[in-house]
């Protein structure tokens, strides 16, 4: 299910905002639990839910990194089913655009414009294609195994920092 991909970052965000993650229950849909917890912590009124057109544009940009094609937009807006948003999220998470989008986001977030490396980009994309758990992804990036060819691209995270550090640090001979 699509909500499993969002559970870890949402729980982390709720903890960072001071929202009690332990108040989430499996019986309540995740989007309702998040809405309920945010409303409980809001200082004032919470804005209205996004309309279908706004939701469509936002979810496409967030999960696919692009706006929907006109035929996709028309089909979504014409759909009157109550679960059309959840179905769209599921479809976007299963599309090849999602791993590419997550690769782009994580590359920008983690590398902070320190450069590109095709092995690093391939590692990120393959990790998201495989739906790699967050803890495994973090472990591979923070402690790359040079013997594991599939995870070797993760080493670029440290390599780029070492190169930058070395270029700023004067070398003195004693």
C-alpha positions in Angstrom: 0.0 0.0 0.0 1.1 3.6 -0.7 0.8 4.7 2.8 3.6 2.5 4.0 6.1 4.6 2.0 4.8 7.7 3.7 4.6 6.4 7.3 8.3 6.8 8.3 8.7 10.3 7.0 5.3 11.4 8.3 6.0 9.9 11.7 9.4 11.6 11.7 7.8 14.9 10.7 5.1 14.5 13.4 7.8 13.9 16.0 9.7 16.9 14.8 6.6 19.0 15.1 5.9 17.6 18.6 2.9 15.6 17.4 2.7 12.2 19.2 3.3 9.5 16.7 2.1 6.8 19.2 -1.4 8.1 18.7 -1.5 6.7 15.2 -3.6 3.5 14.9 -3.8 1.0 12.1 -7.6 1.2 12.2 -7.6 4.8 11.2 -6.5 5.7 7.6 -3.1 7.5 7.7 -4.4 10.6 5.9 -7.2 11.0 8.5 -4.8 10.5 11.4 -2.4 13.1 10.1 -5.3 15.6 9.5 -6.6 14.9 13.0 -3.2 15.4 14.7 -2.5 18.6 12.7 -5.9 20.0 13.5 -5.4 19.2 17.2 -2.1 21.2 17.2 -3.2 24.1 15.0 -3.2 27.5 16.6 -6.2 28.6 14.5 -8.3 27.3 11.8 -6.8 24.8 9.3 -7.4 25.7 5.7 -9.8 23.7 3.6 -8.8 20.6 1.8 -7.4 21.1 -1.7 -9.9 20.8 -4.5 -9.4 18.0 -7.1 -7.6 20.2 -9.6 -5.1 21.5 -7.0 -4.6 18.0 -5.5 -4.0 16.6 -8.9 -1.3 19.2 -9.7 0.4 18.9 -6.3 0.4 15.1 -6.2 1.9 14.8 -9.7 4.6 17.4 -8.9 5.4 15.6 -5.5 5.4 12.0 -6.7 6.2 12.2 -10.4 8.0 15.6 -10.7 5.8 16.8 -13.5 2.3 18.0 -14.2 -0.3 15.6 -15.5 -1.0 15.2 -19.2 -4.2 16.8 -20.2 -6.0 13.5 -20.8 -4.9 12.3 -17.3 -6.2 15.5 -15.8 -9.5 15.2 -17.6 -10.0 11.6 -16.6 -9.2 12.3 -12.9 -11.5 15.3 -12.8 -14.3 13.4 -14.4 -13.9 10.5 -12.0 -16.6 10.6 -9.3 -15.4 7.7 -7.2 -14.7 8.5 -3.6 -11.3 6.7 -3.6 -9.9 8.4 -6.7 -7.2 10.2 -4.8 -5.9 7.1 -3.2 -6.0 5.2 -6.5 -4.1 8.0 -8.2 -1.4 8.0 -5.4 -1.1 4.2 -5.8 -0.7 4.5 -9.5 1.9 7.3 -9.3 3.9 5.3 -6.6 4.0 2.3 -8.9 5.0 4.3 -12.0 8.6 4.6 -13.2 8.4 8.4 -12.5 8.4 7.9 -8.7 11.9 6.3 -8.3 13.3 8.9 -10.7 11.6 11.7 -8.7 12.8 10.3 -5.3 16.3 10.0 -6.8 16.2 13.7 -7.8 14.9 14.8 -4.4 17.4 12.7 -2.3 20.3 13.7 -4.6 19.5 17.4 -4.1 18.9 17.0 -0.4 21.9 14.8 0.5 24.5 16.0 -1.9 23.8 19.8 -1.5 25.1 20.5 -5.0 28.4 18.8 -4.4 28.3 17.3 -7.9 26.9 14.3 -9.7 28.1 10.7 -10.1 26.3 8.2 -12.3 26.9 5.4 -9.8 25.3 7.4 -7.0 22.3 8.4 -9.1 21.9 4.8 -10.2 22.1 3.6 -6.6 19.4 6.0 -5.5 17.1 5.2 -8.4 17.5 1.4 -7.9 17.0 1.8 -4.2 13.6 3.5 -4.7 12.6 1.0 -7.4 13.2 -1.8 -5.0 11.3 0.1 -2.3 14.3 -0.2 0.0 13.4 0.4 3.7 14.6 3.8 5.1 16.9 2.2 7.7 18.7 0.1 5.0 19.1 3.0 2.7 20.6 5.1 5.5 22.9 2.3 6.6 24.2 1.7 3.1 24.9 5.5 2.6 26.5 6.0 6.0 28.5 2.7 5.9 29.0 1.7 2.2 30.3 -1.8 1.6 33.0 -1.6 -1.1 32.5 -5.4 -1.8 28.8 -5.0 -2.6 28.7 -3.9 -6.2 24.9 -3.0 -6.0 25.5 -0.6 -3.1 28.9 0.8 -4.2 27.3 4.0 -5.6 26.3 4.9 -2.0 30.0 5.6 -1.2 29.8 8.8 -3.3 28.1 10.5 -0.3 31.3 10.4 1.6 33.7 10.7 -1.3 32.2 14.0 -2.3 32.6 15.3 1.2 36.2 14.1 1.5 37.1 15.8 -1.8 35.6 19.1 -0.7 37.2 18.8 2.7 40.6 18.1 1.1 40.3 21.0 -1.2 39.7 23.4 1.7 42.3 21.9 4.0 45.9 23.1 3.5 48.5 20.3 3.6 51.5 21.1 5.6 54.6 19.0 5.7 56.3 18.7 9.0 
